[in-house]
């Protein structure tokens, strides 16, 4: 450990990236009482609990801890930071539940990315196809209030799930045919989600979470154009609002000539 590296009381920005052999703990950030921006990427020897960041509560504005799997804690420990604008915690051991986010939490936040260990985090793995509606609604409720949070969010059915199956593998350069991932789509102001493959191809029909805009609304024409484009993207899984069973999947692809 190198304690002399963590004693700069006037420092505002700290970036430690790809320092695999630098052994340090988040508690050592107490040596930067005025820190506003912290960027930690791909540091396998970094340890600690994000609760240790509370010594920076009154100054921290931007936080990135990415690909640091030994960092743990609950992301809600950051909820009352008064100046925090960006939180990126992907590929860490951080946990929590986005349903715990209340109206008074993260009031200044403009961007939020959470790891898969958080319920509703990026690439969260759920156990059953029937879990998807509640999960999507939980994320949607946050995005509806603050659209910039949880951008490019998606979740996947766990390969430990009894509902999971393997597709037909690589075909025409693509890697999957099984639509076992969910992503949000937007047509005008209308938001929904759909099942799609991990390669973002072969989508199922959209499950809309918002009502269709009124014909008289100024958003209607924009909505119709986007809606029609979304509909054109649906091909082999037309009529399916959730993944086909493995048997249905195989029959569909056999009809297209990809399975004997």
Secondary structure, DSSP 4 states (H G I P E B T S, - for coil): --GGGG--TT--EEEEES-TT--EEGGGGGG-TT--EEEEES-TTEEEEGGGGGGGTTT--EEEEESBTTEESBGGGGTT-TT--EEE-TTBS-BEEGGG--TTSSTT--EEE--TTEET-TTEEES-GGGHHHHHHHHHHHHHH-TTTTTT-EEEE-TTSTT-------BTTB------EEEEEEETTEEEEEEE-TTS-S----EESSPPPPTTSTTHHHHHHHHHHHHHT--TTTT-SSPPPHHHHHHHHHHTTS--
